Amino acid sequence: MKLTAQHLTKTIGEKKVLSQVEFSWQTGEIVGLVGRNGAGKTTLMRTLVDQYHADHGQVAIDDQDLTAVPEARQQLIYIDPTEVFFARLTLAKLGRLYALGYPTFDQARYRSLLADNDLVLAQRYGELSKGYQALVVMALNLASAVPLILLDEPFDGLDLFIREMIVKAVIDEVADGQRGFLIASHDLAELDGLADRVLFLKRGTISKTVTLEAVRDEAAKLQLVFPAMQIPAAVRQYGQILNVQGRVITALFSPYTAAVEAALTAEQPVLIEKLPLSLSDLFRSEYAEEVHHD
Ligand SMILES: Nc1ncnc2c1ncn2[C@@H]1O[C@H](COP(=O)(O)OP(=O)(O)OP(=O)(O)O)[C@@H](O)[C@H]1O
């Protein structure tokens, strides 16, 4: 099953929050969604499920346009625990509520997921700590048995063990290819190990899509020191400077080809060393220019 978003545009007040957003995502895939604060990640999720009506554009699941075939939305879930009703409801009531919206909802699985974490049906959502609230949201997502699951900041404020539980649940769920996750997160380290592909949201649109494995094959993060104090032109021409400390330059070269390597070697570096390339480096490189402009 595949979700396709095309030309999605959403203006809120005077602000064009989303502009011509295009991407696809399918079951079996874990896709990360990253962007700076206010980039529009939550708005994108809300627009995908029609909580916000798009001004333009389409969202389709397989070949079914969600506006023309609204029941196809039951293949897609976005739980927004900031909705006011959440806090006052018991976990039992939340289960019943989601079972109304999602006919596939499995009450037995919901109860068992809660019990695994010592959560009791009579407890009110609003009385739980942040980590346990996150586990309830995950239990609702999984019990809904919906193929395409949107997670908005699922790791925010969670301790290591609860984070690991959520990561494990996501990995287990995609293993048989029946489910897919789109995860918006600022936890780049967590997404790095988890996402197959990462969408970068910038100025309201998907500015870049990165398959982490592919980028690690074709790009290189290098630490460089040159005899002269000045940064050689080749570094600026082929690379994106991530950091300069004294004479030590850290830069990202994407792609890192034989020609780029030759151009750098021609500058007779005193040090040229490959460093592990992380999602944080790609994030820094993608948004560096915005930071300088702020
Ligand atoms: N209901 C709303 N009313 C007014 N402005 C809104 C509303 N929803 C979103 N926005 C604006 O849209 C922009 C994008 O917000 P959004 O919450 O989607 O960003 P985000 O990428 O999820 O941010 P963060 O990482 O900080 O959570 C912001 O400028 C925000 O103020």
PDBQT file of the ligand as one rigid body, heavy atoms in Angstrom, charges set to zero:
ROOT
HETATM    1  N1  LIG A 301      -3.738  26.331  13.996  1.00  0.00    +0.000 N 
HETATM    2  C1  LIG A 301      -2.790  27.194  13.646  1.00  0.00    +0.000 A 
HETATM    3  N2  LIG A 301      -2.979  28.521  13.736  1.00  0.00    +0.000 NA
HETATM    4  C2  LIG A 301      -2.019  29.416  13.380  1.00  0.00    +0.000 A 
HETATM    5  N3  LIG A 301      -0.812  29.058  12.911  1.00  0.00    +0.000 NA
HETATM    6  C3  LIG A 301      -0.553  27.758  12.810  1.00  0.00    +0.000 A 
HETATM    7  C4  LIG A 301      -1.505  26.744  13.171  1.00  0.00    +0.000 A 
HETATM    8  N4  LIG A 301      -0.966  25.533  12.947  1.00  0.00    +0.000 NA
HETATM    9  C5  LIG A 301       0.291  25.779  12.486  1.00  0.00    +0.000 A 
HETATM   10  N5  LIG A 301       0.529  27.095  12.392  1.00  0.00    +0.000 N 
HETATM   11  C6  LIG A 301       1.777  27.746  11.933  1.00  0.00    +0.000 C 
HETATM   12  O1  LIG A 301       2.318  26.954  10.901  1.00  0.00    +0.000 OA
HETATM   13  C7  LIG A 301       3.748  26.904  10.998  1.00  0.00    +0.000 C 
HETATM   14  C8  LIG A 301       4.167  25.451  11.048  1.00  0.00    +0.000 C 
HETATM   15  O2  LIG A 301       3.795  24.891  12.299  1.00  0.00    +0.000 OA
HETATM   16  P1  LIG A 301       3.959  23.343  12.612  1.00  0.00    +0.000 P 
HETATM   17  O3  LIG A 301       3.458  23.124  13.987  1.00  0.00    +0.000 OA
HETATM   18  O4  LIG A 301       3.358  22.569  11.515  1.00  0.00    +0.000 OA
HETATM   19  O5  LIG A 301       5.542  23.198  12.536  1.00  0.00    +0.000 OA
HETATM   20  P2  LIG A 301       6.474  21.998  13.050  1.00  0.00    +0.000 P 
HETATM   21  O6  LIG A 301       7.481  21.767  11.961  1.00  0.00    +0.000 OA
HETATM   22  O7  LIG A 301       5.650  20.845  13.481  1.00  0.00    +0.000 OA
HETATM   23  O8  LIG A 301       7.164  22.721  14.273  1.00  0.00    +0.000 OA
HETATM   24  P3  LIG A 301       7.867  22.123  15.615  1.00  0.00    +0.000 P 
HETATM   25  O9  LIG A 301       9.046  21.328  15.160  1.00  0.00    +0.000 OA
HETATM   26  O10 LIG A 301       8.262  23.350  16.351  1.00  0.00    +0.000 OA
HETATM   27  O11 LIG A 301       6.826  21.299  16.326  1.00  0.00    +0.000 OA
HETATM   28  C9  LIG A 301       4.110  27.705  12.214  1.00  0.00    +0.000 C 
HETATM   29  O12 LIG A 301       4.475  29.000  11.792  1.00  0.00    +0.000 OA
HETATM   30  C10 LIG A 301       2.840  27.735  13.026  1.00  0.00    +0.000 C 
HETATM   31  O13 LIG A 301       2.776  28.884  13.811  1.00  0.00    +0.000 OA
ENDROOT
TORSDOF 0
